[in-house]
Amino acid sequence: MATITFQGKPINTIGDLPAVGAQAPDFQLTNRKMQDVGLAEFAGKRKVLNIVPSLDTPTCATSTRKFNEKAAHLDNTVVLVVSADLPFAQVRFCEVEGIKHVVPLSSFRSKFAHDYGVELLDSILAGLTARAIVIIDENDKVIYTQLVSEIADEPDYVGALAALHQP
């Protein structure tokens, strides 16, 4: 279990992020066509998991926009925005915002939040995900993680992008 804050008040997650160097847990997330997809769908690519509570909040929207601009153009890399929002809402958000270089995926009917240790256990946000970044290499090994300590703060884009430039 990890403790982060929401507006300065402590909240707990169900566990910890996968360890750097570990094999990434497989997942089943729902795409815009209501199809379940897992790691195999992105085989051979580096995967940036931008995990957010909901795209319908300012910080989540900002991080999605920034990763759309900064990381989505990188070779052999896919940016996955994971939230509990329904796929319909995710698609609408991306269309309204002109976001074309990230793949929105919903955790609404999966164990993703539990398996990745980001499920929030308490506060008014219970059941949503903490804000986190997990980067997985072409061989499905975890190469970078960040659990954002204050859920209202943006992730460390510089650190995440630097991890993508390491050999």
Disulfide bonds with the S-S distance in Angstrom:
none
